[in-house]
Amino acid sequence: MLENVRIVLVRTFHPGNIGSAARSMKTMGLSDLCLVAPRDFPSQEASKMAAGAESMLENVSLHDTIPDAIADCTAVIASTARPRGYDLPELNPEEAANLLIDSAKTSPVALLFGPERMGLHNDDIRYAKYRVTIPANPDYSSLNMAAAVQTLSYEIFKASNLACKKEQHCVKDLPTSQDMERLYEHLERVLKEIRFLRPHQGETLQRIRHLLTRAEPDTLELNILRGILNSIEKSIERN
């Protein structure tokens, strides 16, 4: 299960934080580190801060965008210190870890961390299904990226140990993030064809995304939706 948990660092500014995050992950049995558009990597500073976890940095995957980094993931959680514009269900660290481990039994999952200065943007968070916030002093709640990775990695490690002791449960066959994005693109195309969506109606489309995110369709349900959209398109062509 731990092998299926991916830590994604988005637009990291200080390379030392990449090394520190790698070290934090290794101590908790995590191995899948992914970087999205890092400012400086590879870096000697990253290797220095890894302090024994250099092998983690040798196996880092690099991507230009978040969708590329999480394309094969079924559960994606954004780590953020405060509420944002996207109304995603909020989880505490233990709940987030349990959800990730449960889904990681059958498929890759991802935990997103934003850049040190500003955290994840709204445009980043929209690719997640949930958000997790680490409880902290309300007067000073900002955590260093490596500290946040360490805290949540520890919760994931605990959840993994607990899951190994429990009887295996039936897990939904969830579509990947890439599958969901293809559904949204297909849905937008059809809604424009039937003139339900007009130009500059991005808010309506975003609300539809929220609805489907909350519904969390499984793979069979997603295929049914795609089939409905295909039938609509064929009907439009005939008429």
MIKOL-101114 format. One line per field, with one value per residue: residue in three letters; y negated, z negated, x of N, C-alpha, C in turn. Coordinates in nm, 3 decimals. Atoms other than C-alpha are relative to their C-alpha. Layout:
zami	ALA | ...
nyy	Y | ...
nzz	Z | ...
nxx	X | ...
cayy	Y | ...
cazz	Z | ...
caxx	X | ...
cyy	Y | ...
czz	Z | ...
cxx	X | ...
This chain:
zami	MET | LEU | GLU | ASN | VAL | ARG | ILE | VAL | LEU | VAL | ARG | THR | PHE | HIS | PRO | GLY | ASN | ILE | GLY | SER | ALA | ALA | ARG | SER | MET | LYS | THR | MET | GLY | LEU | SER | ASP | LEU | CYS | LEU | VAL | ALA | PRO | ARG | ASP | PHE | PRO | SER | GLN | GLU | ALA | SER | LYS | MET | ALA | ALA | GLY | ALA | GLU | SER | MET | LEU | GLU | ASN | VAL | SER | LEU | HIS | ASP | THR | ILE | PRO | ASP | ALA | ILE | ALA | ASP | CYS | THR | ALA | VAL | ILE | ALA | SER | THR | ALA | ARG | PRO | ARG | GLY | TYR | ASP | LEU | PRO | GLU | LEU | ASN | PRO | GLU | GLU | ALA | ALA | ASN | LEU | LEU | ILE | ASP | SER | ALA | LYS | THR | SER | PRO | VAL | ALA | LEU | LEU | PHE | GLY | PRO | GLU | ARG | MET | GLY | LEU | HIS | ASN | ASP | ASP | ILE | ARG | TYR | ALA | LYS | TYR | ARG | VAL | THR | ILE | PRO | ALA | ASN | PRO | ASP | TYR | SER | SER | LEU | ASN | MET | ALA | ALA | ALA | VAL | GLN | THR | LEU | SER | TYR | GLU | ILE | PHE | LYS | ALA | SER | ASN | LEU | ALA | CYS | LYS | LYS | GLU | GLN | HIS | CYS | VAL | LYS | ASP | LEU | PRO | THR | SER | GLN | ASP | MET | GLU | ARG | LEU | TYR | GLU | HIS | LEU | GLU | ARG | VAL | LEU | LYS | GLU | ILE | ARG | PHE | LEU | ARG | PRO | HIS | GLN | GLY | GLU | THR | LEU | GLN | ARG | ILE | ARG | HIS | LEU | LEU | THR | ARG | ALA | GLU | PRO | ASP | THR | LEU | GLU | LEU | ASN | ILE | LEU | ARG | GLY | ILE | LEU | ASN | SER | ILE | GLU | LYS | SER | ILE | GLU | ARG | ASN
nyy	0.122 | 0.118 | 0.022 | 0.067 | 0.136 | 0.094 | 0.136 | 0.091 | 0.135 | 0.086 | 0.124 | 0.021 | 0.112 | -0.031 | -0.141 | -0.067 | -0.057 | -0.126 | -0.100 | -0.024 | -0.076 | -0.137 | -0.065 | -0.023 | -0.110 | -0.128 | -0.047 | -0.052 | -0.108 | 0.049 | 0.000 | 0.063 | 0.146 | 0.060 | 0.145 | 0.071 | 0.128 | 0.056 | 0.113 | -0.038 | -0.143 | -0.051 | 0.101 | -0.049 | 0.032 | -0.104 | -0.122 | 0.024 | -0.005 | -0.135 | -0.062 | -0.144 | -0.038 | 0.043 | -0.092 | 0.053 | 0.107 | -0.062 | -0.058 | 0.101 | 0.023 | 0.142 | 0.030 | 0.143 | 0.039 | -0.090 | -0.111 | -0.103 | -0.066 | -0.081 | -0.057 | -0.138 | -0.005 | -0.002 | 0.090 | 0.110 | 0.089 | 0.119 | 0.049 | 0.146 | 0.051 | 0.081 | -0.023 | 0.069 | 0.023 | -0.124 | -0.056 | -0.142 | -0.055 | 0.014 | -0.114 | 0.018 | -0.086 | -0.142 | -0.036 | 0.003 | -0.117 | -0.119 | -0.001 | -0.031 | -0.140 | -0.084 | 0.000 | -0.049 | -0.146 | -0.045 | 0.095 | 0.113 | 0.116 | 0.112 | 0.106 | 0.118 | 0.108 | 0.118 | 0.069 | 0.050 | 0.138 | 0.027 | -0.121 | -0.037 | 0.094 | -0.058 | -0.078 | -0.127 | -0.074 | -0.054 | -0.136 | -0.088 | -0.037 | 0.041 | 0.080 | -0.035 | 0.108 | -0.046 | 0.091 | 0.070 | 0.126 | 0.089 | 0.126 | -0.025 | -0.134 | -0.037 | -0.103 | -0.024 | -0.107 | -0.129 | -0.035 | -0.045 | -0.132 | -0.094 | -0.023 | -0.080 | -0.130 | -0.078 | -0.045 | -0.102 | -0.120 | -0.058 | -0.056 | -0.119 | -0.107 | -0.038 | -0.070 | -0.134 | -0.083 | -0.016 | -0.083 | 0.076 | 0.044 | 0.021 | 0.138 | 0.040 | 0.013 | 0.141 | 0.045 | 0.083 | 0.143 | 0.023 | -0.041 | 0.103 | 0.118 | -0.031 | 0.012 | 0.142 | 0.056 | -0.055 | 0.063 | 0.140 | 0.002 | -0.033 | 0.108 | 0.111 | -0.041 | 0.010 | 0.141 | 0.019 | 0.092 | 0.110 | 0.053 | 0.067 | -0.063 | -0.086 | -0.029 | -0.111 | -0.122 | -0.032 | -0.057 | -0.137 | -0.074 | -0.019 | -0.101 | -0.131 | -0.030 | -0.045 | -0.129 | -0.099 | -0.116 | -0.104 | -0.015 | -0.041 | 0.117 | 0.094 | -0.053 | 0.024 | 0.142 | 0.021 | -0.060 | 0.093 | 0.113 | -0.050 | -0.016 | 0.135 | 0.048 | -0.073 | 0.052 | 0.132 | -0.023 | -0.049 | 0.107
nzz	0.000 | 0.007 | -0.131 | -0.086 | 0.050 | -0.068 | 0.055 | -0.112 | 0.040 | -0.113 | -0.017 | 0.117 | -0.020 | 0.060 | -0.024 | 0.127 | 0.047 | -0.072 | 0.070 | 0.131 | -0.022 | -0.036 | 0.123 | 0.079 | -0.062 | 0.016 | 0.138 | 0.016 | -0.094 | -0.128 | -0.099 | -0.127 | 0.008 | -0.131 | -0.002 | -0.109 | -0.034 | 0.108 | -0.041 | -0.006 | 0.023 | 0.114 | 0.078 | 0.107 | 0.126 | 0.022 | 0.040 | 0.135 | 0.098 | 0.001 | 0.111 | 0.008 | -0.086 | -0.136 | -0.097 | -0.029 | -0.100 | -0.128 | -0.060 | -0.008 | -0.132 | -0.028 | -0.090 | -0.022 | 0.051 | 0.098 | -0.065 | -0.043 | 0.119 | 0.070 | -0.103 | 0.031 | 0.140 | 0.021 | 0.112 | 0.005 | 0.112 | 0.002 | 0.133 | 0.002 | 0.137 | 0.021 | -0.102 | -0.127 | -0.078 | -0.038 | 0.116 | 0.010 | 0.135 | 0.080 | 0.083 | 0.090 | -0.046 | 0.016 | -0.100 | -0.131 | -0.008 | -0.015 | -0.135 | -0.096 | 0.014 | -0.047 | -0.147 | -0.045 | -0.005 | -0.138 | -0.104 | 0.049 | 0.056 | 0.007 | 0.099 | -0.061 | 0.084 | -0.083 | 0.019 | 0.135 | 0.026 | -0.009 | 0.005 | -0.124 | -0.056 | -0.029 | -0.123 | 0.037 | 0.088 | -0.073 | -0.044 | 0.116 | 0.041 | 0.140 | 0.052 | 0.137 | 0.074 | 0.123 | 0.109 | 0.054 | 0.070 | -0.091 | -0.017 | -0.086 | -0.047 | -0.118 | 0.022 | -0.103 | -0.089 | 0.044 | 0.124 | -0.040 | -0.061 | 0.109 | 0.080 | -0.074 | -0.028 | 0.123 | 0.007 | -0.104 | 0.050 | 0.104 | -0.064 | -0.072 | 0.098 | 0.051 | -0.108 | -0.014 | 0.110 | -0.014 | -0.111 | -0.124 | -0.035 | -0.142 | -0.038 | -0.128 | -0.115 | -0.033 | -0.121 | 0.025 | -0.019 | -0.144 | -0.045 | 0.041 | -0.083 | -0.131 | 0.015 | 0.006 | -0.135 | -0.082 | 0.048 | -0.045 | -0.145 | -0.028 | 0.052 | -0.095 | -0.123 | 0.021 | 0.036 | 0.143 | 0.043 | -0.090 | 0.031 | 0.129 | 0.107 | 0.071 | 0.135 | -0.009 | -0.025 | 0.121 | 0.094 | -0.044 | 0.045 | 0.144 | 0.020 | -0.032 | 0.099 | 0.122 | -0.029 | -0.009 | -0.078 | -0.025 | -0.142 | -0.074 | -0.008 | -0.095 | -0.135 | -0.031 | -0.035 | -0.133 | -0.098 | -0.019 | -0.080 | -0.137 | -0.061 | -0.030 | -0.117 | -0.117 | -0.029 | -0.061 | -0.138 | -0.081 | -0.021
nxx	0.082 | -0.086 | -0.062 | 0.097 | 0.023 | -0.090 | -0.012 | -0.022 | -0.041 | 0.032 | -0.076 | -0.085 | -0.093 | -0.129 | -0.033 | -0.023 | 0.126 | 0.020 | -0.080 | 0.059 | 0.123 | -0.041 | -0.044 | 0.121 | 0.073 | -0.070 | 0.015 | 0.136 | 0.024 | 0.051 | -0.108 | 0.041 | -0.010 | 0.023 | -0.017 | 0.064 | -0.063 | -0.083 | -0.084 | -0.141 | -0.021 | -0.078 | -0.071 | -0.087 | 0.066 | 0.101 | -0.072 | -0.054 | 0.107 | 0.059 | -0.073 | 0.021 | 0.113 | -0.033 | 0.061 | 0.133 | -0.013 | -0.037 | 0.120 | 0.105 | 0.062 | 0.018 | 0.111 | 0.024 | 0.131 | 0.062 | 0.072 | -0.095 | -0.056 | 0.101 | 0.088 | 0.039 | 0.044 | 0.145 | 0.030 | -0.096 | 0.029 | -0.083 | -0.036 | 0.009 | 0.011 | 0.121 | 0.104 | -0.019 | 0.121 | 0.067 | 0.067 | -0.030 | 0.015 | -0.122 | -0.035 | -0.113 | -0.109 | 0.030 | 0.101 | -0.065 | -0.088 | 0.084 | 0.058 | -0.106 | -0.040 | 0.109 | -0.003 | -0.131 | 0.002 | 0.023 | -0.043 | -0.079 | 0.069 | -0.094 | 0.015 | -0.062 | -0.052 | -0.027 | -0.127 | -0.021 | 0.041 | 0.143 | 0.080 | 0.069 | 0.097 | 0.131 | -0.012 | -0.062 | 0.089 | 0.116 | -0.028 | 0.014 | 0.135 | 0.012 | -0.112 | -0.035 | -0.064 | -0.065 | 0.033 | -0.117 | 0.027 | 0.073 | -0.073 | -0.116 | 0.034 | -0.078 | -0.102 | -0.099 | 0.044 | -0.052 | 0.070 | 0.134 | -0.019 | -0.030 | 0.121 | 0.098 | -0.061 | 0.014 | 0.139 | 0.016 | -0.070 | 0.086 | 0.120 | -0.041 | -0.019 | 0.131 | 0.071 | -0.058 | 0.049 | 0.145 | 0.049 | 0.008 | 0.135 | 0.029 | -0.033 | 0.058 | -0.088 | 0.013 | -0.071 | -0.118 | 0.019 | 0.003 | 0.132 | 0.096 | -0.022 | 0.057 | 0.146 | 0.034 | -0.017 | 0.109 | 0.123 | 0.000 | 0.023 | 0.140 | 0.086 | -0.008 | 0.069 | 0.145 | 0.022 | 0.027 | -0.106 | -0.033 | -0.134 | -0.022 | 0.077 | -0.093 | 0.047 | 0.095 | -0.076 | -0.072 | 0.096 | 0.022 | -0.119 | 0.015 | 0.105 | -0.055 | -0.104 | 0.068 | 0.065 | -0.108 | 0.045 | -0.099 | -0.034 | 0.120 | 0.088 | -0.060 | 0.022 | 0.141 | 0.011 | -0.061 | 0.090 | 0.112 | -0.049 | -0.019 | 0.132 | 0.048 | -0.074 | 0.049 | 0.134 | -0.018 | -0.047 | 0.112 | 0.098
cayy	0.000 | -0.245 | -0.193 | -0.331 | -0.656 | -0.942 | -1.265 | -1.549 | -1.871 | -2.151 | -2.432 | -2.387 | -2.698 | -2.580 | -2.257 | -2.184 | -2.124 | -1.853 | -1.671 | -1.713 | -1.585 | -1.281 | -1.205 | -1.241 | -1.004 | -0.737 | -0.723 | -0.641 | -0.381 | -0.601 | -0.589 | -0.765 | -1.129 | -1.343 | -1.702 | -1.939 | -2.225 | -2.263 | -2.583 | -2.410 | -2.034 | -1.831 | -2.018 | -1.959 | -2.126 | -1.872 | -1.583 | -1.738 | -1.772 | -1.419 | -1.292 | -0.921 | -0.926 | -1.017 | -0.709 | -0.874 | -1.168 | -0.936 | -0.792 | -1.120 | -1.165 | -1.509 | -1.659 | -1.994 | -1.990 | -1.842 | -1.647 | -1.468 | -1.388 | -1.237 | -1.094 | -0.736 | -0.827 | -0.753 | -0.955 | -1.297 | -1.511 | -1.868 | -1.979 | -2.338 | -2.553 | -2.746 | -2.720 | -2.815 | -2.902 | -2.539 | -2.383 | -2.046 | -1.818 | -1.884 | -1.598 | -1.593 | -1.419 | -1.085 | -1.082 | -1.175 | -0.898 | -0.637 | -0.740 | -0.728 | -0.389 | -0.246 | -0.351 | -0.257 | 0.109 | 0.121 | -0.188 | -0.484 | -0.783 | -1.129 | -1.392 | -1.742 | -2.006 | -2.361 | -2.593 | -2.729 | -3.092 | -3.078 | -2.716 | -2.558 | -2.792 | -2.742 | -2.619 | -2.348 | -2.246 | -2.182 | -1.859 | -1.719 | -1.542 | -1.644 | -1.884 | -1.815 | -2.069 | -1.997 | -2.145 | -2.408 | -2.729 | -2.956 | -3.255 | -3.089 | -2.793 | -2.792 | -2.473 | -2.422 | -2.199 | -1.921 | -1.934 | -1.900 | -1.606 | -1.442 | -1.486 | -1.345 | -1.069 | -0.956 | -0.942 | -0.742 | -0.500 | -0.448 | -0.394 | -0.140 | 0.059 | 0.056 | 0.166 | 0.462 | 0.585 | 0.557 | 0.782 | 0.674 | 0.471 | 0.438 | 0.125 | -0.064 | -0.044 | -0.416 | -0.590 | -0.766 | -1.142 | -1.131 | -0.940 | -1.207 | -1.489 | -1.315 | -1.293 | -1.667 | -1.751 | -1.523 | -1.672 | -2.029 | -1.948 | -1.794 | -2.070 | -2.326 | -2.125 | -2.118 | -2.489 | -2.431 | -2.606 | -2.943 | -3.125 | -3.251 | -3.005 | -2.866 | -2.888 | -2.655 | -2.402 | -2.425 | -2.354 | -2.044 | -1.935 | -1.984 | -1.773 | -1.484 | -1.512 | -1.479 | -1.187 | -1.003 | -0.776 | -0.440 | -0.317 | -0.150 | -0.464 | -0.680 | -0.450 | -0.483 | -0.862 | -0.852 | -0.619 | -0.864 | -1.146 | -0.935 | -0.857 | -1.229 | -1.309 | -1.037 | -1.168 | -1.520 | -1.387 | -1.205 | -1.516
cazz	0.000 | -0.087 | 0.256 | 0.410 | 0.207 | 0.410 | 0.251 | 0.504 | 0.439 | 0.662 | 0.781 | 0.492 | 0.446 | 0.214 | 0.323 | -0.040 | -0.113 | 0.154 | -0.022 | -0.363 | -0.228 | -0.077 | -0.413 | -0.591 | -0.343 | -0.371 | -0.750 | -0.705 | -0.431 | -0.141 | 0.184 | 0.460 | 0.470 | 0.759 | 0.843 | 1.052 | 1.211 | 0.934 | 0.942 | 0.885 | 0.925 | 0.939 | 0.670 | 0.434 | 0.159 | 0.206 | 0.181 | -0.128 | -0.309 | -0.210 | -0.453 | -0.377 | -0.152 | 0.167 | 0.338 | 0.311 | 0.518 | 0.783 | 0.842 | 0.837 | 1.121 | 1.281 | 1.447 | 1.594 | 1.468 | 1.187 | 1.423 | 1.565 | 1.215 | 1.094 | 1.417 | 1.283 | 0.931 | 0.805 | 0.481 | 0.469 | 0.154 | 0.138 | -0.173 | -0.254 | -0.567 | -0.507 | -0.322 | 0.044 | 0.318 | 0.407 | 0.169 | 0.124 | -0.168 | -0.449 | -0.628 | -0.933 | -0.896 | -1.031 | -0.803 | -0.502 | -0.578 | -0.615 | -0.286 | -0.099 | -0.240 | -0.167 | 0.199 | 0.222 | 0.174 | 0.543 | 0.718 | 0.692 | 0.482 | 0.436 | 0.168 | 0.302 | 0.133 | 0.265 | 0.296 | -0.024 | 0.019 | 0.112 | 0.093 | 0.353 | 0.582 | 0.650 | 0.997 | 0.829 | 0.574 | 0.837 | 0.933 | 0.580 | 0.439 | 0.078 | -0.122 | -0.446 | -0.708 | -0.989 | -1.316 | -1.452 | -1.652 | -1.497 | -1.550 | -1.352 | -1.154 | -0.871 | -0.861 | -0.675 | -0.372 | -0.502 | -0.842 | -0.673 | -0.466 | -0.782 | -0.976 | -0.705 | -0.615 | -0.978 | -0.969 | -0.646 | -0.800 | -1.103 | -0.881 | -0.674 | -0.981 | -1.107 | -0.769 | -0.761 | -1.087 | -0.975 | -0.754 | -0.391 | -0.283 | 0.057 | 0.227 | 0.505 | 0.847 | 0.889 | 1.216 | 1.244 | 1.238 | 1.612 | 1.668 | 1.474 | 1.674 | 1.998 | 1.867 | 1.785 | 2.133 | 2.297 | 2.084 | 2.167 | 2.539 | 2.534 | 2.319 | 2.568 | 2.860 | 2.707 | 2.618 | 2.247 | 2.193 | 2.347 | 2.369 | 2.036 | 1.826 | 1.646 | 1.308 | 1.415 | 1.546 | 1.224 | 1.019 | 1.229 | 1.154 | 0.783 | 0.809 | 0.974 | 0.728 | 0.435 | 0.603 | 0.649 | 0.933 | 0.971 | 1.303 | 1.410 | 1.330 | 1.522 | 1.824 | 1.803 | 1.807 | 2.104 | 2.282 | 2.226 | 2.368 | 2.671 | 2.736 | 2.720 | 2.973 | 3.210 | 3.181 | 3.266 | 3.575 | 3.697 | 3.659
caxx	0.000 | 0.278 | 0.432 | 0.112 | 0.122 | 0.272 | 0.397 | 0.374 | 0.567 | 0.440 | 0.672 | 0.914 | 1.129 | 1.409 | 1.584 | 1.677 | 1.310 | 1.303 | 1.585 | 1.422 | 1.090 | 1.267 | 1.425 | 1.090 | 0.926 | 1.194 | 1.164 | 0.794 | 0.832 | 0.721 | 0.916 | 0.717 | 0.833 | 0.712 | 0.810 | 0.602 | 0.799 | 1.061 | 1.264 | 1.599 | 1.647 | 1.871 | 2.061 | 2.352 | 2.149 | 1.871 | 2.120 | 2.278 | 1.945 | 1.837 | 2.105 | 2.096 | 1.791 | 1.978 | 1.835 | 1.494 | 1.618 | 1.763 | 1.416 | 1.221 | 0.970 | 0.953 | 0.645 | 0.547 | 0.188 | -0.020 | -0.252 | 0.053 | 0.180 | -0.149 | -0.289 | -0.298 | -0.420 | -0.771 | -0.758 | -0.593 | -0.575 | -0.443 | -0.255 | -0.348 | -0.334 | -0.655 | -0.989 | -0.979 | -1.223 | -1.289 | -1.535 | -1.364 | -1.446 | -1.198 | -1.022 | -0.801 | -0.461 | -0.585 | -0.890 | -0.676 | -0.426 | -0.701 | -0.862 | -0.530 | -0.434 | -0.777 | -0.753 | -0.384 | -0.480 | -0.570 | -0.428 | -0.188 | -0.296 | -0.146 | -0.095 | -0.023 | 0.195 | 0.225 | 0.523 | 0.675 | 0.573 | 0.207 | 0.097 | -0.130 | -0.326 | -0.695 | -0.600 | -0.391 | -0.651 | -0.918 | -0.742 | -0.792 | -1.098 | -1.031 | -0.816 | -0.632 | -0.527 | -0.282 | -0.413 | -0.174 | -0.152 | -0.420 | -0.191 | 0.088 | -0.038 | 0.217 | 0.429 | 0.754 | 0.694 | 0.921 | 0.748 | 0.407 | 0.536 | 0.675 | 0.350 | 0.125 | 0.372 | 0.362 | -0.019 | -0.004 | 0.248 | 0.020 | -0.284 | -0.092 | 0.009 | -0.349 | -0.486 | -0.248 | -0.395 | -0.755 | -0.959 | -0.947 | -1.250 | -1.414 | -1.277 | -1.454 | -1.296 | -1.236 | -1.145 | -0.810 | -0.772 | -0.705 | -1.030 | -1.222 | -1.063 | -1.166 | -1.523 | -1.524 | -1.392 | -1.652 | -1.931 | -1.830 | -1.824 | -2.172 | -2.324 | -2.199 | -2.335 | -2.683 | -2.645 | -2.684 | -2.352 | -2.287 | -1.952 | -1.816 | -2.019 | -1.717 | -1.887 | -2.168 | -1.918 | -1.719 | -2.031 | -2.090 | -1.731 | -1.800 | -2.115 | -1.931 | -1.641 | -1.881 | -2.060 | -1.725 | -1.845 | -1.674 | -1.535 | -1.861 | -2.063 | -1.815 | -1.847 | -2.227 | -2.197 | -1.960 | -2.204 | -2.491 | -2.281 | -2.186 | -2.555 | -2.640 | -2.367 | -2.491 | -2.847 | -2.727 | -2.545 | -2.858 | -3.071
cyy	-0.126 | -0.031 | -0.075 | -0.144 | -0.094 | -0.136 | -0.092 | -0.139 | -0.091 | -0.131 | -0.034 | -0.106 | 0.034 | 0.148 | 0.077 | 0.064 | 0.131 | 0.111 | 0.035 | 0.082 | 0.146 | 0.077 | 0.035 | 0.118 | 0.134 | 0.055 | 0.061 | 0.102 | -0.041 | -0.014 | -0.076 | -0.152 | -0.058 | -0.152 | -0.059 | -0.137 | -0.058 | -0.111 | 0.043 | 0.148 | 0.064 | -0.110 | 0.065 | -0.024 | 0.105 | 0.129 | -0.013 | 0.017 | 0.138 | 0.087 | 0.149 | 0.049 | -0.044 | 0.089 | -0.045 | -0.103 | 0.057 | 0.055 | -0.097 | -0.006 | -0.148 | -0.020 | -0.151 | -0.047 | 0.102 | 0.113 | 0.112 | 0.082 | 0.096 | 0.075 | 0.140 | 0.015 | -0.003 | -0.092 | -0.105 | -0.097 | -0.116 | -0.042 | -0.152 | -0.048 | -0.078 | 0.031 | -0.083 | -0.013 | 0.127 | 0.070 | 0.151 | 0.048 | -0.007 | 0.121 | -0.040 | 0.098 | 0.149 | 0.048 | 0.008 | 0.124 | 0.127 | 0.010 | 0.039 | 0.147 | 0.093 | 0.010 | 0.060 | 0.152 | 0.050 | -0.092 | -0.111 | -0.113 | -0.111 | -0.098 | -0.120 | -0.101 | -0.116 | -0.062 | -0.069 | -0.136 | -0.019 | 0.124 | 0.027 | -0.109 | 0.070 | 0.087 | 0.135 | 0.089 | 0.065 | 0.143 | 0.101 | 0.032 | -0.046 | -0.095 | 0.040 | -0.118 | 0.057 | -0.099 | -0.062 | -0.126 | -0.096 | -0.134 | 0.015 | 0.143 | 0.048 | 0.100 | 0.000 | 0.121 | 0.136 | 0.047 | 0.052 | 0.139 | 0.105 | 0.035 | 0.092 | 0.137 | 0.092 | 0.054 | 0.111 | 0.132 | 0.070 | 0.067 | 0.128 | 0.117 | 0.051 | 0.083 | 0.143 | 0.095 | 0.030 | 0.094 | -0.086 | -0.033 | -0.015 | -0.148 | -0.031 | -0.007 | -0.142 | -0.036 | -0.084 | -0.147 | -0.035 | 0.038 | -0.106 | -0.125 | 0.021 | -0.009 | -0.147 | -0.065 | 0.045 | -0.069 | -0.144 | -0.009 | 0.024 | -0.112 | -0.123 | 0.034 | -0.014 | -0.139 | -0.019 | -0.097 | -0.105 | -0.049 | -0.070 | 0.055 | 0.098 | 0.038 | 0.118 | 0.132 | 0.042 | 0.062 | 0.146 | 0.088 | 0.031 | 0.111 | 0.141 | 0.040 | 0.052 | 0.137 | 0.114 | 0.125 | 0.105 | 0.016 | 0.037 | -0.119 | -0.104 | 0.047 | -0.020 | -0.145 | -0.029 | 0.059 | -0.088 | -0.116 | 0.041 | 0.014 | -0.135 | -0.052 | 0.069 | -0.050 | -0.136 | 0.015 | 0.046 | -0.112 | -0.122
czz	0.000 | 0.134 | 0.094 | -0.044 | 0.059 | -0.070 | 0.115 | -0.053 | 0.122 | -0.005 | -0.124 | 0.029 | -0.051 | 0.017 | -0.129 | -0.054 | 0.071 | -0.070 | -0.135 | 0.011 | 0.033 | -0.125 | -0.088 | 0.054 | -0.028 | -0.141 | -0.024 | 0.108 | 0.133 | 0.099 | 0.129 | -0.016 | 0.140 | -0.012 | 0.123 | 0.015 | -0.115 | 0.052 | 0.021 | -0.037 | 0.131 | -0.066 | -0.108 | -0.136 | -0.033 | -0.048 | -0.141 | -0.106 | -0.005 | -0.106 | -0.016 | 0.085 | 0.144 | 0.106 | 0.037 | 0.112 | 0.136 | 0.073 | 0.008 | 0.142 | 0.015 | 0.102 | 0.013 | -0.062 | -0.101 | 0.068 | 0.048 | -0.119 | -0.064 | 0.096 | -0.035 | -0.141 | -0.010 | -0.114 | -0.007 | -0.110 | 0.003 | -0.145 | 0.002 | -0.141 | -0.025 | 0.109 | 0.125 | 0.073 | 0.039 | -0.125 | -0.004 | -0.142 | -0.076 | -0.091 | -0.099 | 0.043 | -0.010 | 0.103 | 0.139 | 0.020 | 0.021 | 0.140 | 0.103 | -0.006 | 0.051 | 0.152 | 0.054 | 0.001 | 0.144 | 0.107 | -0.060 | -0.052 | -0.017 | -0.110 | 0.051 | -0.105 | 0.089 | -0.028 | -0.136 | -0.027 | -0.008 | -0.015 | 0.134 | 0.043 | 0.019 | 0.125 | -0.025 | -0.075 | 0.077 | 0.050 | -0.115 | -0.027 | -0.143 | -0.033 | -0.145 | -0.063 | -0.129 | -0.111 | -0.059 | -0.072 | 0.095 | 0.023 | 0.088 | 0.051 | 0.117 | -0.036 | 0.115 | 0.084 | -0.049 | -0.127 | 0.031 | 0.063 | -0.108 | -0.079 | 0.071 | 0.038 | -0.121 | -0.014 | 0.101 | -0.044 | -0.107 | 0.062 | 0.074 | -0.096 | -0.053 | 0.104 | 0.017 | -0.107 | 0.013 | 0.115 | 0.123 | 0.033 | 0.151 | 0.033 | 0.137 | 0.108 | 0.054 | 0.128 | -0.037 | 0.019 | 0.148 | 0.059 | -0.031 | 0.087 | 0.141 | -0.004 | 0.000 | 0.138 | 0.092 | -0.037 | 0.046 | 0.149 | 0.033 | -0.047 | 0.090 | 0.129 | -0.014 | -0.049 | -0.145 | -0.058 | 0.106 | -0.034 | -0.136 | -0.111 | -0.078 | -0.138 | 0.000 | 0.020 | -0.126 | -0.105 | 0.036 | -0.041 | -0.149 | -0.029 | 0.024 | -0.098 | -0.128 | 0.019 | 0.002 | 0.076 | 0.013 | 0.151 | 0.084 | 0.018 | 0.097 | 0.143 | 0.044 | 0.042 | 0.137 | 0.109 | 0.029 | 0.089 | 0.145 | 0.073 | 0.039 | 0.125 | 0.127 | 0.041 | 0.068 | 0.146 | 0.091 | 0.034 | 0.068
cxx	0.086 | 0.066 | -0.093 | -0.029 | 0.105 | -0.004 | 0.039 | 0.031 | -0.012 | 0.079 | 0.084 | 0.106 | 0.140 | 0.033 | 0.026 | -0.126 | -0.033 | 0.076 | -0.058 | -0.128 | 0.033 | 0.042 | -0.121 | -0.079 | 0.066 | -0.015 | -0.137 | -0.038 | -0.058 | 0.115 | -0.032 | -0.005 | -0.008 | 0.013 | -0.067 | 0.065 | 0.081 | 0.089 | 0.145 | 0.015 | 0.044 | 0.082 | 0.085 | -0.064 | -0.106 | 0.067 | 0.054 | -0.109 | -0.067 | 0.066 | -0.029 | -0.115 | 0.026 | -0.063 | -0.140 | 0.007 | 0.037 | -0.121 | -0.117 | -0.057 | -0.029 | -0.111 | -0.015 | -0.130 | -0.052 | -0.077 | 0.092 | 0.049 | -0.099 | -0.091 | -0.050 | -0.055 | -0.152 | -0.043 | 0.109 | -0.044 | 0.099 | 0.026 | 0.001 | -0.029 | -0.128 | -0.102 | 0.026 | -0.132 | -0.074 | -0.053 | 0.020 | -0.025 | 0.132 | 0.019 | 0.108 | 0.109 | -0.029 | -0.101 | 0.062 | 0.087 | -0.081 | -0.059 | 0.106 | 0.040 | -0.109 | 0.001 | 0.129 | 0.007 | -0.009 | 0.058 | 0.086 | -0.088 | 0.104 | -0.038 | 0.079 | 0.046 | 0.040 | 0.136 | 0.007 | -0.064 | -0.151 | -0.088 | -0.067 | -0.097 | -0.134 | 0.004 | 0.065 | -0.099 | -0.115 | 0.023 | -0.014 | -0.147 | -0.029 | 0.115 | 0.023 | 0.073 | 0.056 | -0.032 | 0.126 | -0.046 | -0.071 | 0.069 | 0.123 | -0.009 | 0.084 | 0.110 | 0.099 | -0.043 | 0.046 | -0.069 | -0.140 | 0.008 | 0.025 | -0.125 | -0.099 | 0.055 | -0.011 | -0.142 | -0.026 | 0.065 | -0.084 | -0.122 | 0.033 | 0.018 | -0.134 | -0.076 | 0.051 | -0.052 | -0.150 | -0.035 | -0.015 | -0.146 | -0.013 | 0.022 | -0.060 | 0.107 | -0.015 | 0.075 | 0.120 | -0.034 | -0.009 | -0.136 | -0.105 | 0.014 | -0.057 | -0.152 | -0.040 | 0.011 | -0.115 | -0.132 | -0.010 | -0.031 | -0.147 | -0.093 | 0.003 | -0.074 | -0.152 | -0.040 | -0.047 | 0.102 | 0.022 | 0.140 | 0.001 | -0.090 | 0.088 | -0.048 | -0.097 | 0.075 | 0.075 | -0.091 | -0.033 | 0.117 | -0.011 | -0.101 | 0.056 | 0.110 | -0.063 | -0.064 | 0.101 | -0.044 | 0.110 | 0.019 | -0.122 | -0.094 | 0.055 | -0.024 | -0.146 | -0.020 | 0.059 | -0.089 | -0.120 | 0.043 | 0.022 | -0.133 | -0.059 | 0.066 | -0.049 | -0.138 | 0.009 | 0.044 | -0.112 | -0.099 | 0.059
